[in-house]
Amino acid sequence: MCGIVAYVGSRPAYPIVIDGLKRLEYRGYDSAGIATIEFDGSLLLKKKKGKVADLISYVGNSEPQGTIGIGHTRWATHGPPNDINAHPHRGSTDRLAIIHNGIIENFSAIRETLTCRGHNLLSETDSEVLAHLIEEVMSGSSLNLFDAVRAALSQVVGAYALVVIDKENPSSLIAARKSSPLVIGIGEDGSYYIASDATPIVSHTKNVVYLEDEEVALLDLNEGLRIRTISNDIISPEVHALEMEIESIEKGGYEHFMLKEIFEQPQSIRDSIRGRINLQQGELKMSGIDDHWGKWSNASRILILGCGTSWHAGLVAEYLFEEFARIPVEVEYASEFRYRNPIIREDDVVIAISQSGETADTLAAIKSAKAAGAHVFGVCNVVGSSIARETDSGAYTHAGPEIGVASTKAFTSQVAVLTIIALHVGHRKGTIAPERFTRLLAELNNIPELVEKVLEQAGRIDSIAEQFSRAENALYLGRGYQFPIALEGALKLKEISYIHAEGYPAAEMKHGPIALIDDDMPVIFIAPMDDVYEKVVSNVQEVKARGGKLLGIVTEGDKEVASLADHAIEIPRCDDALAPLLSVVPLQLLSYRMAVLRDCNVDQPRNLAKSVTVE
């Protein structure tokens, strides 16, 4: 959560930091603020409740002129969204300013100690204590700012990504991280950039350094970049090249990022499977598996960890692995896994799924699994992310940047990659028939073209959305491979339209949810012509008999469900195992249009942020 951006160089910091905050606003939009060191040596701080646009209006024509600055866009944890709780925060002496992402678990004890020593803390946040703590360390010692930050952080329990500026050191930024992402950009002109992720940096430089846990960095225009651990070990920075392009984080003429990302799915799926399918030789390539084949071939169980949409992708993968690889699978919420003393064995393979690669609960679960000796395989989208570095091996989804808070192309890319993994493991184990394996390779390779066909129905889906948009509840039903898609469809509707929605296995409808059905309740059946089609038809008839408003997601040419439903959206015929990649797309479009019709903020839904980097 929260967005951090900072700059030190020869240019005015304000426009650079504000532009960065705009790009980071998907990480949090409760409040925003900026602090700069001006040419007269003063520390200038401006912050405001609301979005970055509110901060810009507040600053008005009085733009800061300093060439060093820090900015923050907040997703509130401690203390409500207001001007006082907005970042940056100052120390008592007006010398330091700090921005922070994460949660300081022992902040109450630190705050009490600081208050007893005469510090006057103004906000309700856990972040403000860091500014005062660093200040307290400096006042009682001869330590410089760099060493004072390290010393202060040695007293902190919790997660943090933070940046500090000091008006007595106007050419330096200090940055530190633990369990919360932070990336440093190195400009060709000797300037430096800091951000929560690469989106604010890509327009300025492609050369970045990823801070690791418990590392503290000094970025100085005279001394250059120095990194030490909290315990004072020297770290040699490793510079990476960003693969992201600026065009990928622009709307490109679309009304919203979410709509753009829905329509990018043919390409993002192509990118996810590119280089991994060899149709001529009839094989798959997945080096992250082949290099550790002994772990996979001897696995007695696969544990899949994820949160939110990634958990739904994991549920699809459960069906895939058990069908193709014949390995037992358990799918766990990462947030629960770490706290219930799970049984983890050395012959388990753990697959951790995360779009950002920074999900705090998933990272913690990975560490637990590794400590128990399991082989951990990461599936994530962001190169250089924490999960990519923490896992034993893995696969990138290559979906490209996803700015909309509600995940769309990341989900289908995750499912595509998990499908390849399950097929590859099954093929190497000999648990999938060669002819079906060959056919599935060809069908998977053709999925992007089939997604394009589904997207051609966007106009029809818009008209259906108009009839459903005033509903306050909705029910999504599916069986087999389509049950996780029912869950994902319901989640999308909840996230961006604020309509209460539930996803259920269609057969479970009679065990409770059928009581909710009336003539005001949209019921969305995901009902392709698969192995459980006839069973789903019976469930459709049960809803029809009770007056529910029916929308069917059906296979092209299906007449039975289409005749029962009030509306039907067709998807191309494909193998049951690949159908989730198609059936989810109309549900994304439906949720999007319903949210727009309800005048909801599609890309920045209330109370949500893109990357959940705190518990």
C-alpha positions as CSV (number, residue, x, y, z in Angstrom):
1,M,0.0,0.0,0.0
2,C,0.9,3.7,-0.2
3,G,3.1,5.3,-2.8
4,I,6.6,6.7,-2.2
5,V,8.5,8.8,-4.7
6,A,11.6,11.0,-4.1
7,Y,14.2,12.8,-6.2
8,V,17.5,14.6,-5.7
9,G,19.3,16.2,-8.6
10,S,19.8,19.4,-10.5
11,R,16.1,19.9,-11.6
12,P,13.2,21.2,-9.6
13,A,11.9,18.3,-7.6
14,Y,8.2,19.3,-7.4
15,P,7.1,18.4,-11.0
16,I,9.1,15.1,-10.9
17,V,7.6,14.1,-7.5
18,I,4.0,15.1,-8.5
19,D,4.2,13.2,-11.8
20,G,5.5,10.2,-9.8
21,L,2.6,10.5,-7.3
22,K,0.1,10.5,-10.2
23,R,1.6,7.3,-11.5
24,L,1.6,5.7,-8.0
25,E,-1.9,6.8,-7.0
26,Y,-3.2,3.3,-7.6
27,R,-1.3,2.3,-4.5
28,G,-3.3,4.6,-2.3
29,Y,-5.4,7.7,-2.6
30,D,-6.6,8.8,0.9
31,S,-4.2,11.7,1.0
32,A,-1.0,13.0,-0.6
33,G,1.9,15.2,0.4
34,I,5.3,16.5,-0.6
35,A,8.3,18.0,1.2
36,T,11.2,19.8,-0.4
37,I,14.3,21.6,0.8
38,E,14.2,25.1,-0.7
39,F,17.2,27.2,-1.8
40,D,17.0,29.3,1.3
41,G,17.5,26.2,3.4
42,S,13.9,25.9,4.6
43,L,12.0,22.6,4.8
44,L,8.8,23.2,2.9
45,L,5.9,20.7,3.5
46,K,2.6,20.5,1.8
47,K,0.0,17.8,2.3
48,K,-3.7,17.3,1.8
49,K,-6.5,14.8,2.4
50,G,-7.8,13.4,-0.9
51,K,-6.2,12.6,-4.2
52,V,-3.0,14.0,-5.8
53,A,-5.2,16.4,-7.7
54,D,-6.3,17.9,-4.3
55,L,-2.7,18.4,-3.4
56,I,-1.9,20.1,-6.7
57,S,-4.9,22.5,-6.1
58,Y,-3.7,23.1,-2.6
59,V,-0.2,24.0,-3.7
60,G,-1.6,26.2,-6.5
61,N,0.9,28.6,-8.1
62,S,3.2,28.5,-5.1
63,E,5.2,25.5,-6.5
64,P,8.3,24.5,-4.5
65,Q,11.6,25.3,-6.3
66,G,14.0,23.0,-4.4
67,T,15.9,20.3,-6.2
68,I,15.4,17.6,-3.5
69,G,12.0,16.4,-2.6
70,I,9.9,13.5,-1.2
71,G,6.3,12.7,-1.9
72,H,3.7,10.2,-0.7
73,T,0.2,9.0,-1.5
74,R,-1.4,7.3,1.4
75,W,-3.6,4.2,2.0
76,A,-4.6,4.7,5.6
77,T,-3.8,2.1,8.3
78,H,-3.1,4.0,11.6
79,G,-5.4,7.1,11.8
80,P,-8.1,8.2,9.5
81,P,-7.4,10.0,6.2
82,N,-7.0,13.7,7.0
83,D,-4.4,16.5,6.5
84,I,-2.6,15.8,9.8
85,N,-2.2,12.1,9.2
86,A,-1.0,12.6,5.6
87,H,2.7,12.2,4.9
88,P,5.4,13.5,4.9
89,H,5.9,13.9,8.7
90,R,8.3,16.2,10.5
91,G,10.4,15.7,13.6
92,S,10.1,18.2,16.5
93,T,12.9,20.5,15.3
94,D,11.6,21.0,11.8
95,R,14.9,19.6,10.5
96,L,13.7,16.2,9.1
97,A,10.9,15.0,7.0
98,I,10.0,11.4,6.4
99,I,7.6,9.3,4.2
100,H,6.8,5.7,5.1
101,N,5.0,2.7,3.8
102,G,4.4,-0.3,6.1
103,I,3.4,-0.9,9.7
104,I,5.5,-0.3,12.7
105,E,4.3,-2.9,15.2
106,N,5.9,-1.4,18.3
107,F,5.1,2.2,17.5
108,S,3.0,2.6,20.6
109,A,5.9,1.8,22.9
110,I,8.2,4.1,20.8
111,R,5.7,6.9,20.9
112,E,5.3,6.6,24.7
113,T,9.1,6.8,25.2
114,L,9.4,9.8,22.8
115,T,6.6,11.6,24.5
116,C,8.2,11.1,27.9
117,R,11.4,12.7,26.4
118,G,9.5,15.8,25.3
119,H,8.5,15.0,21.7
120,N,5.2,16.4,20.6
121,L,3.7,14.0,18.1
122,L,0.8,15.5,16.1
123,S,-0.7,12.7,14.1
124,E,-2.2,9.3,14.9
125,T,0.1,7.5,12.5
126,D,2.8,4.9,13.3
127,S,4.9,6.7,10.7
128,E,5.5,9.9,12.5
129,V,7.3,8.1,15.3
130,L,10.1,7.3,12.9
131,A,10.9,11.0,12.2
132,H,11.0,11.7,16.0
133,L,13.0,8.5,16.7
134,I,15.7,9.3,14.2
135,E,15.8,12.9,15.6
136,E,16.1,11.5,19.1
137,V,19.0,9.2,18.1
138,M,20.8,12.1,16.5
139,S,20.3,14.4,19.5
140,G,21.9,12.0,21.9
141,S,24.9,11.1,19.8
142,S,27.4,12.3,17.2
143,L,26.0,10.1,14.5
144,N,25.3,11.5,11.0
145,L,21.9,11.1,9.5
146,F,22.8,7.9,7.6
147,D,24.1,6.1,10.7
148,A,21.2,7.6,12.8
149,V,18.6,6.1,10.5
150,R,20.4,2.7,10.8
151,A,20.5,3.0,14.6
152,A,16.9,4.0,14.8
153,L,15.7,1.2,12.7
154,S,17.4,-1.3,14.9
155,Q,14.8,-0.4,17.5
156,V,11.9,-0.9,15.1
157,V,9.7,-4.0,14.8
158,G,7.5,-4.2,11.7
159,A,7.6,-3.4,8.0
160,Y,8.8,-0.3,6.3
161,A,9.9,1.4,3.2
162,L,11.0,5.0,4.0
163,V,12.8,8.0,2.7
164,V,14.2,10.8,4.9
165,I,15.4,14.3,4.0
166,D,17.4,16.6,6.2
167,K,17.6,20.3,5.6
168,E,21.1,20.3,6.9
169,N,22.1,17.8,4.1
170,P,20.3,19.2,1.1
171,S,22.1,17.0,-1.4
172,S,21.2,13.7,0.2
173,L,18.3,11.2,0.4
174,I,18.3,8.3,2.9
175,A,16.1,5.3,2.0
176,A,15.5,2.0,3.8
177,R,13.3,-1.0,3.5
178,K,12.1,-4.1,5.3
179,S,9.3,-6.2,3.9
180,S,8.0,-3.4,1.7
181,P,9.3,-2.6,-1.8
182,L,11.6,0.2,-2.7
183,V,13.5,0.8,-5.9
184,I,16.3,3.3,-6.6
185,G,16.7,4.9,-10.1
186,I,20.1,6.2,-11.2
187,G,19.9,9.0,-13.7
188,E,22.5,9.6,-16.4
189,D,23.0,13.2,-15.1
190,G,24.0,12.0,-11.6
191,S,20.5,12.4,-10.2
192,Y,18.7,9.8,-8.1
193,Y,15.1,8.7,-7.9
194,I,13.3,6.5,-5.3
195,A,9.9,4.9,-5.6
196,S,7.6,2.1,-4.3
197,D,7.8,0.6,-7.8
198,A,9.3,1.4,-11.2
199,T,6.3,3.3,-12.7
200,P,7.5,6.8,-11.6
201,I,11.1,6.0,-12.6
202,V,10.8,4.6,-16.1
203,S,10.4,7.9,-17.8
204,H,13.6,9.1,-16.3
205,T,16.0,6.2,-16.3
206,K,16.2,2.4,-17.0
207,N,18.9,1.8,-14.4
208,V,17.7,0.7,-11.0
209,V,18.8,-0.9,-7.8
210,Y,16.3,-2.9,-5.7
211,L,16.9,-2.5,-2.0
212,E,16.8,-5.7,0.0
213,D,15.4,-6.2,3.5
214,E,17.2,-4.3,6.3
215,E,19.3,-2.3,3.8
216,V,19.8,1.5,4.2
217,A,20.9,3.6,1.2
218,L,22.5,7.0,1.1
219,L,21.9,8.8,-2.2
220,D,24.2,11.8,-2.4
221,L,25.0,14.1,-5.3
222,N,28.6,14.3,-4.2
223,E,29.3,10.9,-2.6
224,G,27.1,8.8,-4.9
225,L,25.2,5.7,-3.8
226,R,26.2,3.8,-0.7
227,I,24.3,0.9,0.9
228,R,24.8,-0.7,4.3
229,T,22.7,-3.1,6.3
230,I,21.2,-2.0,9.6
231,S,24.1,-4.0,11.2
232,N,26.6,-2.0,9.2
233,D,27.6,-4.5,6.6
234,I,28.7,-2.9,3.3
235,I,26.5,-3.8,0.3
236,S,27.7,-3.5,-3.3
237,P,24.7,-2.2,-5.4
238,E,23.6,-4.4,-8.3
239,V,22.2,-2.3,-11.1
240,H,19.4,-3.8,-13.1
241,A,17.9,-2.6,-16.4
242,L,14.1,-1.9,-16.4
243,E,12.1,-3.7,-19.2
244,M,9.1,-1.5,-18.7
245,E,8.2,1.1,-21.4
246,I,6.5,4.4,-20.7
247,E,3.6,3.6,-23.1
248,S,2.6,0.6,-21.0
249,I,1.6,2.9,-18.1
250,E,-0.4,5.3,-20.1
251,K,-4.1,4.9,-20.8
252,G,-3.6,4.9,-24.6
253,G,-6.9,6.5,-25.4
254,Y,-9.0,4.3,-23.2
255,E,-11.5,5.8,-20.7
256,H,-9.9,3.8,-17.8
257,F,-6.8,1.7,-17.2
258,M,-9.1,-1.3,-16.4
259,L,-10.7,-1.2,-19.8
260,K,-7.3,-0.9,-21.5
261,E,-6.0,-3.8,-19.5
262,I,-9.1,-5.9,-20.3
263,F,-8.5,-5.3,-24.0
264,E,-4.7,-6.0,-23.7
265,Q,-5.4,-9.6,-22.7
266,P,-4.9,-11.1,-26.1
267,Q,-1.4,-9.6,-26.1
268,S,-0.6,-10.2,-22.5
269,I,-1.6,-13.9,-22.8
270,R,0.6,-14.1,-25.9
271,D,3.5,-12.6,-23.9
272,S,2.9,-15.1,-21.1
273,I,3.1,-18.2,-23.4
274,R,5.7,-16.8,-25.8
275,G,8.9,-18.9,-25.9
276,R,7.3,-21.6,-23.8
277,I,5.3,-23.5,-26.4
278,N,7.1,-25.2,-29.2
279,L,4.3,-26.6,-31.5
280,Q,6.7,-28.0,-34.1
281,Q,8.5,-30.2,-31.5
282,G,5.4,-30.7,-29.4
283,E,6.9,-29.6,-26.1
284,L,6.9,-26.9,-23.5
285,K,9.9,-25.1,-22.0
286,M,9.9,-24.1,-18.4
287,S,13.4,-23.8,-17.0
288,G,12.3,-22.9,-13.5
289,I,10.8,-26.5,-13.4
290,D,13.4,-28.3,-15.4
291,D,16.3,-27.0,-13.3
292,H,14.7,-28.4,-10.2
293,W,12.9,-31.4,-11.7
294,G,13.8,-33.7,-8.8
295,K,11.7,-31.6,-6.5
296,W,8.7,-31.7,-8.9
297,S,9.0,-35.4,-9.9
298,N,9.1,-36.4,-6.2
299,A,6.5,-34.0,-4.9
300,S,3.9,-35.7,-2.7
301,R,1.8,-32.5,-2.7
302,I,1.5,-29.1,-4.2
303,L,0.6,-26.1,-1.9
304,I,-0.6,-23.0,-3.8
305,L,-0.6,-19.7,-1.9
306,G,-2.2,-16.4,-3.0
307,C,-4.5,-13.6,-2.0
308,G,-7.6,-12.2,-3.7
309,T,-7.5,-12.7,-7.5
310,S,-4.2,-14.7,-7.3
311,W,-6.0,-17.1,-4.9
312,H,-8.7,-17.6,-7.6
313,A,-6.0,-18.3,-10.2
314,G,-4.6,-20.9,-7.7
315,L,-8.0,-22.6,-7.5
316,V,-8.0,-23.0,-11.3
317,A,-4.5,-24.4,-11.0
318,E,-5.8,-27.0,-8.5
319,Y,-8.0,-28.5,-11.2
320,L,-5.2,-28.3,-13.7
321,F,-2.5,-30.0,-11.6
322,E,-4.7,-32.7,-10.3
323,E,-6.0,-33.5,-13.8
324,F,-2.8,-33.3,-15.7
325,A,0.0,-34.1,-13.2
326,R,-2.0,-36.3,-10.7
327,I,-0.5,-34.6,-7.7
328,P,-2.7,-33.7,-4.7
329,V,-3.1,-29.9,-4.4
330,E,-4.2,-27.6,-1.6
331,V,-4.9,-24.0,-2.2
332,E,-4.4,-21.6,0.7
333,Y,-5.0,-18.0,1.5
334,A,-1.5,-16.8,2.2
335,S,-2.9,-14.6,4.9
336,E,-4.2,-17.6,6.8
337,F,-1.5,-20.0,6.0
338,R,1.2,-18.2,8.0
339,Y,-0.9,-18.2,11.2
340,R,-2.4,-21.6,11.5
341,N,0.8,-23.7,12.1
342,P,0.5,-25.6,8.8
343,I,2.0,-28.9,8.1
344,I,4.8,-28.4,5.5
345,R,7.0,-31.2,4.4
346,E,10.3,-31.3,2.5
347,D,8.7,-33.1,-0.4
348,D,6.1,-30.4,-0.9
349,V,6.2,-28.0,-3.7
350,V,4.8,-24.6,-2.8
351,I,3.6,-22.3,-5.6
352,A,3.3,-18.6,-4.5
353,I,1.2,-16.4,-6.8
354,S,1.3,-12.6,-6.7
355,Q,0.8,-10.0,-9.4
356,S,3.1,-7.4,-7.8
357,G,5.5,-9.9,-6.2
358,E,5.3,-7.8,-3.1
359,T,2.2,-9.1,-1.3
360,A,3.1,-9.0,2.4
361,D,1.1,-12.1,3.5
362,T,2.4,-14.2,0.5
363,L,6.0,-13.2,1.3
364,A,5.6,-14.2,4.9
365,A,4.1,-17.5,3.9
366,I,7.0,-18.1,1.5
367,K,9.5,-17.6,4.3
368,S,7.6,-20.1,6.4
369,A,7.6,-22.7,3.6
370,K,11.3,-22.3,2.9
371,A,12.1,-22.6,6.6
372,A,10.3,-25.9,6.6
373,G,12.4,-27.2,3.7
374,A,9.8,-27.1,0.9
375,H,10.7,-26.1,-2.6
376,V,9.1,-22.7,-3.4
377,F,8.2,-21.7,-6.9
378,G,7.0,-18.1,-7.6
379,V,4.5,-16.9,-10.2
380,C,4.6,-13.1,-10.4
381,N,4.5,-10.3,-12.9
382,V,7.2,-7.9,-11.7
383,V,10.8,-8.5,-12.6
384,G,13.0,-8.0,-9.6
385,S,10.2,-8.1,-7.1
386,S,10.6,-9.5,-3.6
387,I,8.8,-12.8,-4.3
388,A,11.0,-13.3,-7.4
389,R,14.0,-13.0,-5.2
390,E,12.8,-15.0,-2.3
391,T,11.6,-18.1,-4.1
392,D,13.8,-21.0,-5.1
393,S,12.7,-20.7,-8.8
394,G,9.7,-19.4,-10.7
395,A,8.1,-18.0,-13.8
396,Y,7.2,-14.4,-14.7
397,T,3.8,-13.9,-16.3
398,H,5.0,-11.0,-18.5
399,A,1.6,-9.4,-18.4
400,G,3.1,-5.9,-18.3
401,P,2.2,-3.1,-15.8
402,E,-1.3,-3.4,-14.4
403,I,-2.5,0.0,-13.1
404,G,-6.2,-0.7,-12.5
405,V,-6.7,-1.8,-9.0
406,A,-9.1,-4.6,-10.1
407,S,-6.8,-7.2,-11.6
408,T,-7.8,-8.4,-15.1
409,K,-4.9,-9.2,-17.4
410,A,-2.7,-10.3,-14.5
411,F,-5.3,-13.0,-13.7
412,T,-5.5,-14.5,-17.2
413,S,-1.7,-14.4,-17.5
414,Q,-1.4,-16.2,-14.2
415,V,-3.8,-18.8,-15.3
416,A,-2.0,-19.2,-18.7
417,V,1.3,-19.7,-17.0
418,L,-0.1,-22.1,-14.4
419,T,-1.7,-24.1,-17.3
420,I,1.7,-24.4,-18.9
421,I,3.3,-25.5,-15.7
422,A,0.6,-28.2,-15.0
423,L,0.9,-29.4,-18.6
424,H,4.7,-29.5,-18.5
425,V,4.8,-31.4,-15.2
426,G,2.1,-33.9,-16.4
427,H,3.9,-34.4,-19.7
428,R,7.3,-35.1,-18.1
429,K,5.6,-37.4,-15.5
430,G,3.7,-39.2,-18.3
431,T,0.3,-38.6,-16.5
432,I,-1.3,-36.9,-19.5
433,A,-2.0,-38.7,-22.8
434,P,0.4,-37.6,-25.5
435,E,-2.5,-36.8,-28.0
436,R,-4.3,-34.6,-25.5
437,F,-1.1,-32.9,-24.6
438,T,-0.4,-32.1,-28.2
439,R,-4.0,-30.9,-28.7
440,L,-3.9,-28.7,-25.6
441,L,-0.6,-27.1,-26.8
442,A,-2.3,-26.1,-30.0
443,E,-5.4,-24.8,-28.3
444,L,-3.5,-22.8,-25.7
445,N,-1.4,-21.2,-28.4
446,N,-4.7,-20.2,-30.1
447,I,-6.3,-18.7,-26.9
448,P,-5.3,-15.1,-27.6
449,E,-7.3,-15.1,-30.9
450,L,-10.3,-16.6,-29.1
451,V,-10.1,-13.9,-26.4
452,E,-10.2,-11.3,-29.2
453,K,-13.5,-12.9,-30.3
454,V,-14.9,-12.5,-26.9
455,L,-13.9,-8.9,-26.7
456,E,-15.8,-8.2,-29.9
457,Q,-19.0,-8.6,-27.8
458,A,-18.2,-5.7,-25.6
459,G,-21.0,-3.6,-27.0
460,R,-23.6,-6.4,-26.3
461,I,-22.2,-6.7,-22.8
462,D,-22.6,-3.0,-22.3
463,S,-26.3,-3.2,-23.0
464,I,-26.7,-6.1,-20.6
465,A,-24.9,-4.1,-17.9
466,E,-27.5,-1.3,-18.3
467,Q,-30.2,-3.7,-17.2
468,F,-28.3,-5.0,-14.3
469,S,-26.5,-1.9,-13.0
470,R,-29.2,-0.9,-10.5
471,A,-29.0,-4.3,-8.7
472,E,-27.7,-4.4,-5.1
473,N,-26.9,-8.1,-5.1
474,A,-25.7,-10.7,-7.6
475,L,-25.0,-14.4,-7.6
476,Y,-22.3,-16.1,-9.7
477,L,-22.5,-19.8,-10.2
478,G,-20.2,-22.3,-11.9
479,R,-19.0,-25.9,-11.6
480,G,-15.7,-27.6,-12.2
481,Y,-13.2,-25.3,-13.8
482,Q,-15.8,-22.5,-13.8
483,F,-16.3,-22.4,-10.0
484,P,-13.2,-20.3,-9.5
485,I,-14.4,-18.0,-12.3
486,A,-17.7,-17.5,-10.5
487,L,-15.6,-16.4,-7.5
488,E,-13.5,-14.1,-9.6
489,G,-16.5,-12.6,-11.4
490,A,-18.2,-11.8,-8.1
491,L,-15.0,-10.3,-6.7
492,K,-14.7,-8.0,-9.7
493,L,-18.2,-6.8,-9.3
494,K,-17.7,-6.1,-5.6
495,E,-14.4,-4.3,-6.0
496,I,-15.4,-1.7,-8.5
497,S,-19.2,-1.3,-8.5
498,Y,-19.8,-1.9,-4.8
499,I,-22.6,-4.3,-5.6
500,H,-22.7,-7.2,-3.1
501,A,-21.9,-10.4,-5.0
502,E,-21.2,-14.0,-4.1
503,G,-19.6,-16.8,-6.1
504,Y,-20.8,-20.3,-5.5
505,P,-20.5,-23.8,-6.9
506,A,-23.7,-24.1,-8.8
507,A,-24.8,-27.3,-6.9
508,E,-24.3,-25.5,-3.6
509,M,-27.0,-23.0,-4.5
510,K,-29.6,-25.3,-3.0
511,H,-27.7,-25.3,0.3
512,G,-28.5,-21.6,1.1
513,P,-28.1,-19.0,-1.7
514,I,-31.3,-20.1,-3.5
515,A,-33.2,-18.3,-0.7
516,L,-31.9,-15.0,-2.0
517,I,-33.2,-15.3,-5.5
518,D,-36.0,-13.1,-6.6
519,D,-36.9,-11.0,-9.6
520,D,-34.4,-8.3,-8.6
521,M,-31.4,-10.7,-8.3
522,P,-29.1,-11.1,-11.3
523,V,-27.8,-14.6,-11.4
524,I,-24.8,-15.2,-13.7
525,F,-24.2,-18.8,-14.8
526,I,-20.9,-19.7,-16.3
527,A,-22.1,-22.7,-18.3
528,P,-19.9,-23.7,-21.2
529,M,-20.5,-27.1,-22.8
530,D,-18.2,-29.1,-20.6
531,D,-18.3,-32.3,-18.6
532,V,-20.8,-30.9,-16.1
533,Y,-22.9,-29.0,-18.6
534,E,-26.1,-31.1,-18.0
535,K,-25.8,-30.6,-14.3
536,V,-25.5,-26.8,-14.7
537,V,-28.6,-26.8,-17.0
538,S,-30.6,-28.3,-14.1
539,N,-29.3,-25.5,-11.8
540,V,-30.3,-22.9,-14.4
541,Q,-33.8,-24.3,-14.5
542,E,-34.1,-24.1,-10.7
543,V,-33.2,-20.4,-10.8
544,K,-35.5,-19.8,-13.7
545,A,-38.4,-21.3,-11.8
546,R,-37.8,-18.8,-9.0
547,G,-37.8,-15.7,-11.1
548,G,-34.1,-14.8,-11.1
549,K,-32.7,-12.6,-13.8
550,L,-30.4,-15.0,-15.7
551,L,-27.3,-14.2,-17.6
552,G,-25.5,-17.2,-19.2
553,I,-21.9,-17.4,-20.3
554,V,-22.3,-20.2,-22.9
555,T,-20.4,-22.0,-25.6
556,E,-21.0,-20.7,-29.2
557,G,-24.1,-22.5,-30.6
558,D,-25.5,-23.5,-27.3
559,K,-29.3,-23.2,-27.5
560,E,-30.4,-24.8,-24.3
561,V,-29.0,-22.4,-21.7
562,A,-29.4,-19.5,-24.1
563,S,-33.1,-20.2,-24.3
564,L,-33.5,-20.3,-20.6
565,A,-31.5,-17.2,-19.8
566,D,-32.7,-13.7,-20.2
567,H,-29.3,-12.9,-21.7
568,A,-26.5,-15.0,-23.1
569,I,-22.9,-14.2,-24.0
570,E,-21.1,-16.7,-26.2
571,I,-17.5,-17.8,-25.9
572,P,-15.7,-19.9,-28.5
573,R,-15.5,-23.7,-28.0
574,C,-12.3,-25.0,-26.4
575,D,-11.0,-27.7,-24.0
576,D,-12.7,-27.6,-20.6
577,A,-9.3,-26.9,-19.0
578,L,-8.7,-23.7,-21.1
579,A,-12.3,-22.3,-20.9
580,P,-11.5,-20.2,-17.8
581,L,-9.3,-18.0,-19.9
582,L,-12.3,-17.2,-22.1
583,S,-15.2,-17.2,-19.6
584,V,-13.7,-14.7,-17.3
585,V,-13.4,-12.0,-19.9
586,P,-17.1,-11.2,-20.3
587,L,-17.4,-11.0,-16.5
588,Q,-14.6,-8.4,-16.4
589,L,-16.4,-6.3,-19.1
590,L,-19.7,-6.7,-17.3
591,S,-18.3,-5.5,-14.0
592,Y,-16.5,-2.6,-15.7
593,R,-19.5,-1.3,-17.4
594,M,-21.8,-1.7,-14.4
595,A,-19.3,0.3,-12.3
596,V,-19.2,3.1,-14.9
597,L,-23.0,3.2,-15.1
598,R,-23.0,3.6,-11.3
599,D,-20.5,6.4,-11.5
600,C,-17.9,4.5,-9.5
601,N,-14.2,5.3,-9.7
602,V,-13.2,2.2,-11.7
603,D,-9.4,2.5,-11.4
604,Q,-9.4,3.6,-7.8
605,P,-12.2,1.9,-6.0
606,R,-12.9,3.1,-2.4
607,N,-10.8,1.5,0.4
608,L,-8.7,-0.5,-2.0
609,A,-5.2,-0.2,-3.3
610,K,-3.3,-2.2,-5.9
611,S,-0.5,-3.8,-4.0
612,V,-1.1,-5.1,-0.4
613,T,2.3,-4.6,1.1
614,V,1.0,-4.6,4.7
615,E,-1.0,-7.1,6.7
